[in-house]
């Protein structure tokens, strides 16, 4: 899919930085492939990566991700989960994973004065409705920094630290979307079927 964002940075500069991200990935491509990461498209400014689990038998495609590096690194990359076969950007209701992570919840006081802290689940893929295109809610992603709720955490605070680097973002998606996969489970539902035949003569 071509980028839908207007290129306002000098394309030559942005292309060099894009090529640097691709080169960094392929410098360690054997290792990343062993982890289930497969770059299937790297055509500036877009990179498509299919992520598969080797823990299942047979190995299973878990998700696919599209990174759009238009205007990088004056702006962070856009990150979307896509259909691994067509490349179509997925709606929230179509996501194969919402990238759940466990975070500490509020501390509560139990009877007897015992303090306890319950963990809560936070989904890194966020959307306003099932029909909306979700975004990866972490620093270093265009949609995160464009969101008004994150106005106090601008891209400039993360840019020099490599917040939008391809491998760094893949690490986050792998940690919460790929590594938790441990196997396949098949549920069989017994059904009684009938065939209609002519009555005996």
C-alpha positions in Angstrom: 0.0 0.0 0.0 1.4 3.4 -0.9 1.7 6.1 1.7 -1.3 8.4 2.2 0.8 11.0 4.0 2.3 14.0 2.1 6.1 14.0 2.0 7.3 17.4 3.3 10.8 16.3 4.3 13.5 16.3 1.5 12.8 12.8 0.0 16.6 12.2 -0.3 17.1 12.7 3.4 14.1 10.6 4.4 15.2 7.8 2.0 18.6 7.6 3.4 17.2 7.2 6.9 14.7 4.6 5.7 17.5 2.7 4.0 19.5 2.8 7.3 16.6 1.1 9.1 16.4 -1.6 6.4 20.1 -2.2 6.5 20.1 -2.5 10.2 17.4 -5.2 10.0 19.1 -7.2 7.3 22.5 -7.0 9.1 20.9 -9.4 11.6 18.3 -11.0 9.4 19.1 -14.6 10.2 18.5 -14.0 13.9 15.3 -12.1 13.3 14.0 -14.8 10.9 14.7 -17.4 13.7 12.4 -15.3 15.9 9.6 -15.4 13.3 10.1 -11.9 11.7 10.0 -11.8 7.9 10.3 -8.6 5.8 8.2 -9.2 2.8 8.3 -5.7 1.4 10.8 -2.9 1.8 9.8 -0.2 -0.8 10.4 3.3 0.5 8.7 4.6 2.5 6.8 1.3 3.4 8.0 -1.8 5.1 5.7 -4.9 5.6 6.8 -7.5 8.1 5.0 -10.9 8.6 5.4 -12.3 12.1 5.1 -16.1 12.7 5.4 -18.4 15.7 7.6 -21.4 15.5 6.2 -22.6 18.9 3.1 -24.0 17.1 3.0 -27.1 15.0 2.7 -26.3 12.1 4.3 -22.9 12.4 1.6 -20.2 12.3 1.4 -16.6 11.0 0.3 -14.5 14.0 0.1 -11.1 12.5 1.6 -8.7 9.9 2.7 -5.1 10.4 3.1 -2.2 8.1 5.5 0.6 8.9 5.2 3.9 6.9 8.4 6.0 7.2 7.1 9.0 5.3 8.9 12.1 6.6 11.2 10.1 8.9 12.7 11.1 11.1 11.2 14.6 11.3 8.1 12.5 12.1 7.8 9.0 13.6 6.6 6.1 11.4 3.0 5.1 11.2 2.4 1.6 12.3 -0.6 -0.5 11.4 -1.5 -4.2 11.6 -2.3 -5.6 8.2 -3.7 -8.7 6.5 -0.6 -10.8 5.8 -1.9 -12.0 2.4 -3.5 -8.9 0.9 -1.6 -6.1 2.8 -4.9 -4.5 3.7 -4.9 -2.4 6.9 -7.1 -4.2 9.5 -10.0 -2.7 11.4 -10.1 -3.0 15.1 -12.7 -5.8 14.9 -10.4 -7.8 12.6 -7.2 -7.8 14.7 -5.6 -11.2 15.3 -4.0 -9.8 18.5 -4.5 -6.6 20.5 -1.0 -6.8 21.9 -2.1 -7.1 25.6 0.4 -6.4 28.3 0.2 -6.7 32.1 0.7 -3.5 34.1 0.5 -2.9 37.8 -3.0 -1.7 38.9 -3.9 0.5 41.8 -3.0 -0.6 45.3 -5.8 -1.7 47.5 -6.0 -2.4 51.2 -7.5 -5.8 52.1 -9.2 -6.7 55.4 -6.7 -6.8 58.2 -4.7 -3.9 56.7 -2.9 -6.0 54.1 -1.9 -4.1 51.0 -2.3 -5.7 47.6 -1.7 -4.6 44.1 -3.7 -6.3 41.3 -2.3 -6.4 37.8 -4.5 -5.1 34.9 -4.3 -5.8 31.2 -3.6 -2.9 28.8 -4.0 -3.3 25.1 -1.4 -1.6 23.0 -3.6 -1.6 19.9 -6.2 1.1 20.5 -9.2 2.3 18.6 -12.4 4.3 19.3 -14.7 1.7 17.8 -14.6 -1.8 16.2 -14.9 -0.2 12.8 -12.0 2.2 13.3 -8.4 1.5 12.2 -6.5 0.9 15.4 -3.0 2.3 16.3 -0.1 1.1 18.2 -0.2 3.1 21.5 3.5 3.5 22.3 6.0 6.3 22.0 7.8 6.4 18.6 4.7 5.8 16.6 3.0 8.6 14.5 -0.5 7.9 15.7 0.5 7.9 19.3 2.2 11.3 19.1 -0.7 12.7 16.9 -3.2 11.8 19.6 -4.3 14.8 21.7 -4.1 12.7 24.8 -0.3 12.4 24.3 0.4 16.1 23.7 2.6 16.1 26.7 4.9 13.4 25.2 6.1 14.8 21.9 8.1 12.9 19.3 11.1 15.2 19.8 11.6 13.6 23.3 12.1 10.2 21.7 13.6 11.0 18.3 17.2 11.2 19.4 16.9 8.0 21.4 15.7 6.0 18.3 12.1 5.7 19.4 10.9 5.0 15.8 13.5 2.5 14.8 12.2 -0.5 12.9 13.9 -3.1 15.0 12.8 -1.4 18.3 9.2 -1.3 17.3 9.3 -4.9 16.1 10.7 -5.9 19.5 7.6 -4.4 21.2 5.2 -6.1 18.8 7.0 -9.4 19.1 7.0 -9.2 23.0 3.3 -8.7 23.3 1.9 -10.3 20.1 4.2 -13.1 19.1 6.1 -14.4 22.2 3.0 -15.1 24.2 1.9 -17.7 21.6 2.7 -21.1 23.0 0.6 -23.5 20.8 -2.5 -24.2 18.9 -5.8 -25.4 20.4 -8.5 -27.0 18.3 -12.0 -27.4 19.7 -14.1 -30.1 18.1 -17.9 -29.6 18.2 -19.8 -32.9 17.7 -22.7 -32.6 15.2 -25.3 -35.0 14.1 -26.1 -34.9 10.4 -28.9 -36.5 8.5 -29.2 -37.4 4.9 -32.6 -37.5 3.2 -33.3 -40.7 1.2 -36.3 -42.0 -0.5 -38.5 -44.3 1.7 -38.1 -48.0 1.0 -40.6 -49.5 -1.5 
